[in-house]
Amino acid sequence: MRFLFDECCHRLLVVALREAGHDVRYAAETDARATDLIISILAAEENRIVVTADYDFGELAIRRQQALPGVILLAPSQTPIADRAARLLDVISKAQTGLLGALTIIEDGRVRQRPIE
């Protein structure tokens, strides 16, 4: 799958997805200091699911109806980053194409999804 990681995400999450064979663009490497709107435009142009810890993307996708292929929101957690990476990979492998057209929120105890309309 194709992802665009917001620069607020830990680099080890990016590395984990790349090692798993996913096509990952990391804003910290290519688009430092890009606004949320710019990130969402890039994601739409390149058909990438945005991965972020920034709740503003939920606002963009749901309330402002910004065109986005999908958003994965990583809720705040005290879980070690390696465990969070494994959880993210697990959610991606189970959801498959269900991530497209959805806001997916990954919390410690659950995963929630809402369609992006």
N, C-alpha and C positions, 0 to 999 in steps of 0.2 A: 504494500500500500504506500501511498504518498502522503507525507506529513510535512507540516511547517511548524517547527517549534519556536515559540515565542522566546525571546532572550531571557525572560525571567525563569525559565526552566533550567534545571541542573544539567550540565553537560553530560554526565554519566547516563542520563535517560536517553539522550541523543545517541550516544555510543552504543547502548544496548539495542536500540531499534536498528541502527545501521548494521550491527553484527548479526542481527536476526534477518537481514536481507531487505529491510524496508528502505525506500527512497526518502531520505530525510534532508530537508533544508533547515538550517539553524540560523535564526535571525541574528544571533550574536556573532556569527561568522560572516554573514553576507549582508545584513541589513541593520547594523547596530543603530540604536536610537530611533528606529522606525516607529511611527505611531501605530496604534491599534487599527486605525482605518487603513493605513498602508499595508499592514500585515494581512488584513482581511482581503484587500484587493489582490495582493500577490497570491494568496491562497486560492481565491476564485479563479484567477488567470491560469494558475498551474494545476488546478484541481487537486489541492492538498487539504487535508484535514488539519486544522489548527490544534496544536497541543499547547496548553497554557496553564498557568496558575492564577491568571488575571480574570477576575469575575466580570470585568468590563466586556469580555467577548460574549458572555451570555446575554448581556444587555444588547450588544450589537446584533447578535443573531436572532434573538427572540423579540425584543421590543422594537428595535429599529429596522428589523427585517433586512439586515445587510446580507447580500448574497454570499453565502459560505457553503462549501461542500460538506462541512461538519466541524464540530468543535469538541475536543476532549478537554474538560476542565479538571485539573488535579487539585483537589481540595487540600487545604493545609493539613499537615501530618507531622508527627514526631517519629514516624517509621523510618528506619535507615534507608538511604537512597537505593541501595542494592535491592532491598525488598520492594521498594516502590517501583523500581524498573521491572522486576519480575511480575508484579501485579499489573502494570501497564501492558506488558507483553501478553499476559494471560487474558486480559479484557479484550485486547485487539484480536487475539486468535479466536476467542469465543464469539465475538460480535461479527467478525468478517465485514461484510458489506453493510451491516446494520449501523455502522458508524456514519455512513454517508447520509446526509439529510437530518442529522440528529445532534443535539447538544447532549453529550455524555459526561456525567459528573462522577468522578471516581473518588469516593471517600474511603476511610479505613474499613468501615463495616459494610458498605454497600456500594452498588453502582446504580445510578439513576439515569434515565434517558427521557428526552423530550424532543419531539419532532421540531425541526426548523421549518417554518412555513413560509 
